[in-house]
């Protein structure tokens, strides 16, 4: 399924961000993950639970049902399941068929996220979850604004492509976070088996409009930014701003450092979930400023969602995969796609 080869949707034996921790409460919530319905809720002692969100009787959504203590009761016929997925009650009969059960997915709460493992539970190694301090989420030098969720109107890989190829910043986002001339700077790339990174440095360019307002500075700057994807879902990026070392009033002075976190989780074949957070080293105690900055960056993401929606509409209306012209700027994108395909093919080979 474009932009991956036919037969490749998404790797399953991986950790995905399923929700912000505070989204999951006592009332069940339905969220589709990897084209499967999942019912989320918290037990009476606060533990988060993720169950297959489809009653095996008549397929009523458990995420739209009710809780009885720590169990979830299908609102259609009252069939009830424990947090482990076992059927504990069928009101119309005493005997419980062996097939009357639902999957319980491994779920881990880290920082403010809930991470879910949709594949083989025996392979759910928590050490595979990215180190949140290492990527700056809990770095004491940064204040992080969080809690943003977007429903993506397109297949999840379109959003990964969007973050692999940041040359769109100067066009789609030219009035907000646009960068300098991408043709004039080199992109530094690296990757491993389950990560890929990209960095660029722009000397002596105009400060992007959004950050010119943030810093109150409209002179020339030196900008360095990059993004690292921890497969399969979390892009951790940085964006560092200094006054230009060439001809500014205070050459090389730090204006501020920003870290961004884009988490993309497949929902259905043609939709995805998007979780966003941003960290900063400036105005750290100004909560109102932090929320305003988060709101402005969410408007930037809305532009990405518009592009994704239009591409998804084009692809689904065509009904076929059109030929694709790849450019020099797509080198990171191609590497990233290959890493995804490699994970999927390895699972298919087992």
Order of alpha helices (4+ residues) and beta strands (2+ residues): beta-beta-beta-beta-beta-beta-beta-beta-beta-beta-beta-alpha-beta-beta-alpha-beta-beta-beta-beta-alpha-alpha
